[in-house]
Structures are given as C-alpha cells and as structure tokens.
C-alpha cells in the first residue's frame, strides 16, 4: 500500500462516503474506488461496507484507521524535517484542546510561538470532552493535546503548565459589597456549565459542594459561548479562568475571586517518539511555562 491509498482511505472515513471524499480530494469517484480496491486487494479483505447513504467500516477497516493515521503523521513529520533543513517550509502545528484551555493558556502560547515562527501553519481542534482530546492524540489525529491536569494521559509524554486562577462570574448586581466568595457561599448558587466531562463542568464540580451535596446546575449547555450570556441574563453563575472572567466583567458581569483561591493547571501531552519540528519547538517553548515535567 502507498501513501495515496492511505490518504484516500482516511478521507472516506472522515467524510462518510466515497462521493464526499472524492469531492474533498478533488478527484473522480472512479479513481477513488480504484485506489480503495487496490488497498483491499493488498490487505486481503474489505475495509468498507457500502450502504445506501454512504459507507461504514468493516472490522478490518476499523483496525486500519489508527495505523494509517500514524503512518500519515510519520510521513508528514519526515517531510517537515527535511523541508525545515532545506529552508523551504516551517511546517504545521496540530493541537487539540478543551475550549476553556484553548482560550487560556493556549491562545497566549500560540501567539508567542507564532511571533518566533510566523511561517508555521497552526490548527486547533475543539472536541467536546477531555477524553476526546487524549483519544485524538493517541490515534494520531492531532500531534499535541491540552487538557486539565486532573485528566489522566497515561503513557503519553507531558508538560504540566503553570496554574491559572479561577474566578466566580455572577449576574449583574449580584453579591453587592463582597470582595471574595467562600465555598459555603458558592454552595448556595445555581450554576451554568458545559456537559459532564468538560473542563468548565469539572472546575465547578471540584470547587462547589461536596460528594453528599453536589452543585445544582440550572443550565447544562454544549455551547461554551452561551455561558456568559446566560449569566448576564440571570440564569445562574459560573466559574471561569482569568481571561474569560475579565471579558465577562467587561460585559457587566460581577467577577469575584474565591476564598480559598482556586488554581487549575493544563497539561500539554503527546505520543512518545519523534515530534515534527514545529511541535518540538512548541513543546520546548511551552516548557518555560511549566510547573514540572513528568512522564506518566
């Protein structure tokens, strides 16, 4: 099998049909079908079941997805290394991160990185759950991942970043005269959060209430961008890192620090083995912002 066949195979997996994949690849559908036929011949079995409105993976196809992604990433890393030595290109950086961590601290890290390496193309993916972040790195969909430091990353290499303080964000006019909020005061509030398993939800669950008296969630929304507008509308409170809380305060929300302070840390991680030049440079820069280096 060759690179083109694996690329075509993964395109069909991503787009769900031969027709959509052919359009995305800008090739004819017969050419795509011919390449997959050659791949299946070499493997000795079918990789897709054809269904009326697309395809689904066979057991053999499902087993091929992760190795194919890793082969494509290894080829891309090798190509990027050569191009960098030859001075032809600075490569590409692929990062997958939970939404709140993508805003703080990832946005600042990427900004600093691009000031030093302006020719690198950066792509940041945004999954729904922290477990999806680790899965994307393990399967080779993305080279680097960023999750809350409480999220286990198993055998992956990692850097734990400096902590960022968490603030309470309340509807306008709330808590008049108060300078900070205690744990007991937080436990009486209704909360707005993203679904279980997400970073915003985990911060609230870890900070507010107890095992016997968990926080009360007034609104559970998959739309991170909806949280502050809901707070502004009086639907409840939330907890956000400094940069997001500052933006909420500019819109009129009441923002207060917590007593005791709550500090969360992100963890940047990657698969063991060689990194692309862009990822290696990004990790080296990120280590300057690390609390500690660890391999799980």
N, C-alpha and C positions, 0 to 999 in steps of 0.2 A: 504494500500500500504506500501511497505517496502523500505529500502534504496536501495537495489539491483535494484528494479524496476525503481526507480527514476534515478539511475545511468545509467541504460540501456537506458531509455528514453532520457536522455540528451546526451548520446553518439550518438544516432541516429540523434538527432537534429544537433549535431556538425559535423558529418561525412556525413549526407545527404542520407544515405541508410542503410538498415539492414545488407547488406553484408560487407560494410566498417566498420560499428560499431562492428560487430561480430569479424572481424579481429583485430580491435584495442583493444577489450576487451579480446581477446584470448578465446572466447567461440564459440560454434557451433551456426549456424544461427537458427536451430530449437529451441534451448534453449532460444535464444533472443526473437524469435517470441512468444514462450510460455509465457515468462515473460511479454511482452507487452500486450498479450491477457488477462492475469490476471489483469493488470493495467486497461485496457479499461473496463473490466467487473466490476471492483470496481467503476470506475468513471461513468459508465452507458453510455458510448459513445466512438467513435473512436478518437484517438489522431493524427493519420496519415492518409493521403490519399496515397494509393500506386499508383505510376505512373511508366511508362516503365523503367525509368532510376534512380529510387530512390523513395523518399517519400517527401511529403510536409505536413506541419502541418494543421490540421483542426482548426476551431475556438477554440474548447475545448483544443487542444494541445497547441495552442499559449498562451491560458490563463494559462496553467500549467507551462510554461517554467520558468518564474521568481520565482514563489513559490518553484518550485523544486530546482532551484539553491540556493535559500536561505536556504532551509531545508538541502541540502548537505553541505553548508558552516557552518551552525549552528552545525551540527553533527561533522564536522571536527574541529571546534573551541572547542567543548566539549571534543573531543578525545585528542586534543593537550594539553588542560589544564590539563587533568588527566595525560597524559604521562609526562608533564613537572614536575608535582608534584612528580611523581614516579621516575623522573630522567631517563626516558627511551628515550626521544627524545626532541629536542629543537624546533621542529615544522617546519612550512613553511611560507614564506612571499610572498604574491602575490601583485604586484604593476603594475598599468597600467599608462603609461606616454607618453606625446608628445616627439618626438625624441630629439629635442634640450635640453629639460629639463631632459631627461634621461641621456644625456651626462653631463650637468651642470645645477643643482647641484646633481642629483640623484646618479650618479656614485660615487661621493665622500661620500655621505651619506651612501650608501650601503657598501662601503669599510670600513668606520668607524664602522658600525653596525656589520659586519662580524668579525672584529677584536675582538669585545667583545663577539660575539655569533657565533663562527665558525661552529657550527653544524646545523644552520638554513639553509634550502634549499630556495633559492631566485629565483623567476620567475618574469621577467619584460616583460610585453606585450607592443606592439607598435602599436596603432591604427593610422588611417590616420588623423582624425580630433579631435579637443578638445572636441567636443560634444560626440564623441565616447568614450572618457575617462570617462566622467561623466555617460554615459549610462552603461558602463561596471561595474561601482561601484554600481549604483542604482539597476541593475538587479542581482548583486551578482556574476558576472563573476570574478571580482577581488575585493580584500578587500580594498585596498588603491589606490587612484588616484593622479596624479600630472599634473596640467595644469598651464598655465599662469594665474596670479592673476586677469587679466581682464575677465577671463572666469567665468560666474556665476555658483555656485554649489548649489544654492537653499537651501534646508532644511538640507543639509549634514553638519556634523561636519568638521572643517577645521583648519589648521595652515598655516599662511602666512609666507613664508621663507624670509630670508634676500635677499636683491637685488643683482643682478649680472649685471655688466656693459656691455653694448653692443658696439661693435666696427664695423667700416666700413672695409670691406675686398675688395680690388681692384686688378685688374690685375697687374702683374709685370710692373714696370716702370711708374705707374700712379702717379699723384699728386706730382711731384718732389719738394722737399724742404718744403712741408707742414707738419705741426705738428698736426693739427686738421682739421676737416671738419665741416662747418656750415650747417644749414638747407637749405640755399639758394644754396650752392654748391651741396648738396645731390639731390636737386630737378632737377638738370640738367642731372643726370645719368640714365642709363638703368639698370634694376635690374633683378636679378635671385632669384627665390623663389619657395617654395612649394605651393600647391594649396590653394585657399581661405579656411579659417577656421583653417589653421595650424599655429603653433607658429611662424615659420620663416616669413611667409607671414604677420601675424598680426603685428609683430615688424616693418617691413618695411612700411606697410600701416599707422601705428600710428606715425611713425617718419618722413616720407618723404612726401612732398607735402601737399595738403590740400583737402578739400571736392570738391572745384572747380577745382583743379589741382592735381589729384591723381598721384602716381608714375607710371612710364612706365615700364612694365615688359617685358624684352627681351625674357626671358625663364621662363616657368612655368613647373616644373618637380615634379613628385611624389617621385622621388628618392633623398632623402636627401644627400646621399653620392655623388651625382653627382654635387652638388652645387659648391664646391671648385674647382674641375677640370674644370668646365665651366668658373669660374672666371679666373683661370690660363690660359685658352685658349683665354681669351679676350672677352668673350660673354657679360660681364656685371659685376656689383658689387653686393654685398650682405651685410647683417648685421648679425653678429654672436656674441654670448657671448664670454667672455674672453678665455676660454679653447679651443673652436673651432677656434677662431681667431688666437690664438697662434700656433695651429697646421698648419693653413693655412700660417702663416708667415714663419714657418719652411720650407714650400714647395716653398717659393719665392713670395708669395702674399704680396702686400702692405697693412698693417694694421694700421689704424689711429683711435684715439678716436674722439668722436663727441663733438661739441660745440653748445648748452649746453650738458652736459653728459646725456646719456640715460641709465636708470636703470630699469630693469624688475624684477619682483618677481614671484616665483612659489607659488602655493597653494597646499598643501597636504590635502586630504579630505577622508572621509569615512562615511559609513552609521551610524546613531545614534544607540546606543546599544553596547553590549559587543564586544570587539575585541578578536581575537586569541592572545595567549601570545606573539607570535613573532611580530604581528602587534602592539600590545600595547607597547612593548618595543621599536619598531622602532619609533612610534609616540612620546614616551617620550624622546628619543634621539633627534628627529627632532625639538622638541620644544625649544631646546637650540639654534637652528639656526633660530628661528622665530623672525619676527618683532613684531608680535602681534598675539594673539589668538582670534578667532572670531567664532561664530556660526551664519550662515546666516539664 
